[in-house]
Amino acid sequence: MLRLLDVRRALESRGYPEAVSARLELEVQDDCIPENSGRFVLDVSGGKAEVRTGGSGRLRLHVRGLAALYTGFLSHVDLGLLRLAEGEPRDLALAGALFSGPPPAMPEIF
């Protein structure tokens, strides 16, 4: 239950594995917030990210799929199987490495 309101800021604010340095070129579709739609280049190094517009959009996904990947709710494999992301297996695997981490959880004790 997460809605990315600002894709660029969300990607820059998230933590990433410190041992992974990579560039992922995304093409995001968002039917509600036009500013979220487009191509983004995610450069990760030292656990931090920089995001700029542009790139080839090698990994294509809807903002809903990006939110599921961002939180760890779905893996890159799940996104591919559910057709929530399209791209070369190498790009999907790279997304899996960048967005790795424990799945989200919330105790049901209120």
C-alpha positions as CSV (number, residue, x, y, z in Angstrom):
1,M,0.0,0.0,0.0
2,L,2.4,2.6,-1.3
3,R,1.9,5.2,-3.9
4,L,5.0,6.9,-5.3
5,L,4.1,10.6,-5.7
6,D,7.5,11.8,-6.9
7,V,9.4,9.0,-8.6
8,R,12.7,10.9,-8.8
9,R,12.7,11.9,-5.1
10,A,11.6,8.5,-4.0
11,L,14.4,6.8,-5.8
12,E,17.0,9.2,-4.4
13,S,15.7,8.9,-0.9
14,R,15.8,5.2,-0.7
15,G,18.8,3.3,0.6
16,Y,20.6,0.8,-1.6
17,P,23.1,-2.0,-1.0
18,E,26.5,-0.4,-0.4
19,A,28.3,-3.1,-2.3
20,V,26.4,-2.5,-5.5
21,S,27.3,0.2,-8.0
22,A,25.2,0.3,-11.1
23,R,23.1,2.2,-13.5
24,L,19.5,1.3,-14.3
25,E,17.6,3.0,-17.0
26,L,13.9,3.0,-16.3
27,E,10.8,4.0,-18.3
28,V,7.9,4.6,-15.9
29,Q,4.3,5.0,-16.8
30,D,1.9,6.8,-14.5
31,D,-1.7,7.5,-15.5
32,C,-2.4,9.9,-12.6
33,I,0.7,12.0,-12.2
34,P,2.2,13.0,-15.5
35,E,5.5,14.1,-13.9
36,N,6.2,10.5,-12.9
37,S,5.9,9.3,-16.5
38,G,9.1,9.1,-18.6
39,R,12.6,7.9,-18.6
40,F,14.9,8.0,-15.6
41,V,18.5,7.1,-15.1
42,L,19.2,5.7,-11.7
43,D,22.9,5.7,-10.7
44,V,23.7,3.9,-7.5
45,S,27.0,3.9,-5.7
46,G,27.9,3.5,-2.0
47,G,24.3,3.0,-0.9
48,K,23.1,6.3,-2.4
49,A,21.4,7.2,-5.6
50,E,21.3,10.0,-8.1
51,V,18.5,10.2,-10.6
52,R,18.2,12.2,-13.8
53,T,15.7,12.2,-16.6
54,G,16.7,10.5,-19.9
55,G,18.3,7.2,-20.7
56,S,17.1,4.4,-22.9
57,G,14.2,3.1,-20.7
58,R,15.6,-0.4,-21.0
59,L,13.4,-1.5,-18.0
60,R,9.8,-0.5,-18.6
61,L,7.2,-0.6,-15.8
62,H,4.1,1.1,-14.5
63,V,4.5,3.1,-11.3
64,R,2.5,0.4,-9.5
65,G,5.2,-2.2,-10.4
66,L,7.9,0.2,-9.4
67,A,6.3,0.7,-6.0
68,A,6.2,-3.1,-5.4
69,L,9.8,-3.3,-6.4
70,Y,10.8,-0.2,-4.4
71,T,9.3,-1.7,-1.2
72,G,10.6,-5.2,-1.7
73,F,7.0,-6.5,-1.8
74,L,7.7,-8.1,-5.2
75,S,11.0,-9.3,-6.5
76,H,12.3,-8.7,-10.0
77,V,11.3,-12.3,-10.9
78,D,7.8,-11.7,-9.6
79,L,7.5,-8.5,-11.7
80,G,8.6,-10.3,-14.8
81,L,6.2,-13.3,-14.2
82,L,3.3,-11.0,-13.5
83,R,4.2,-8.8,-16.5
84,L,4.5,-5.7,-14.3
85,A,7.9,-5.0,-15.8
86,E,9.4,-5.6,-19.3
87,G,13.0,-5.7,-20.2
88,E,16.0,-7.8,-20.8
89,P,16.7,-10.5,-18.1
90,R,19.9,-8.6,-17.3
91,D,18.1,-5.4,-16.5
92,L,15.5,-7.2,-14.4
93,A,18.3,-8.9,-12.5
94,L,20.0,-5.6,-12.0
95,A,16.8,-4.1,-10.6
96,G,16.6,-7.1,-8.2
97,A,20.1,-6.5,-7.0
98,L,19.5,-2.7,-6.5
99,F,16.2,-3.1,-4.7
100,S,17.1,-6.2,-2.7
101,G,16.2,-6.3,1.0
102,P,13.7,-7.9,3.3
103,P,10.1,-7.9,2.3
104,P,7.9,-5.3,4.0
105,A,6.1,-6.3,7.1
106,M,3.7,-4.8,9.6
107,P,2.6,-6.4,12.8
108,E,-1.1,-6.7,13.2
109,I,-1.0,-5.5,16.8
110,F,-2.5,-2.1,17.1
